[in-house]
Amino acid sequence: MYNASGGRVDGLRGSLYFDAVPLVLALLLLLLTGCSGPFPQSVFAPRSDFSTDLDGLYKNIFWWAVAVFVVVETLLLVAIAGFRACTATPRSRSAGRWRRH
């Protein structure tokens, strides 16, 4: 690839992508170090009473959020299907608004 003055331009070298790769790798390494070690308690295995209660609360909130998401997405898909079926019939324009027959 060449620019207007005839010099060679490498499209990805000057982009933000190559500047962000070392930062993303460093953050990933930092996050992975938090999951290692011979510790008695971790995020994946709560041991104390408080952490067990907190883990139960987070799981409860997560499953309620999943249920709300499923309900909303189902209603959205039903509305889209109903609107598509309704737009198959021709509409007329009256008083500046589209009206369905």
Secondary structure as the mmCIF struct_conf table of DSSP 4:
data_model
#
loop_
_struct_conf.conf_type_id
_struct_conf.id
_struct_conf.beg_label_comp_id
_struct_conf.beg_label_asym_id
_struct_conf.beg_label_seq_id
_struct_conf.end_label_comp_id
_struct_conf.end_label_asym_id
_struct_conf.end_label_seq_id
STRN STRN1 TYR A 2 TYR A 2
TURN_TY1_P TURN_TY1_P1 ALA A 4 SER A 5
BEND BEND1 GLY A 6 GLY A 6
STRN STRN2 ARG A 8 ARG A 8
TURN_TY1_P TURN_TY1_P2 GLY A 11 GLY A 14
BEND BEND2 SER A 15 SER A 15
HELX_RH_AL_P HELX_RH_AL_P1 LEU A 16 THR A 33
TURN_TY1_P TURN_TY1_P3 GLY A 34 CYS A 35
BEND BEND3 GLY A 37 PRO A 38
BEND BEND4 PRO A 40 PRO A 40
BEND BEND5 VAL A 43 ALA A 45
BEND BEND6 SER A 48 SER A 48
HELX_RH_AL_P HELX_RH_AL_P2 ASP A 49 CYS A 86
TURN_TY1_P TURN_TY1_P4 THR A 87 ALA A 88
BEND BEND7 THR A 89 THR A 89
STRN STRN3 SER A 92 SER A 94
TURN_TY1_P TURN_TY1_P5 ALA A 95 GLY A 96
STRN STRN4 ARG A 97 ARG A 99
#
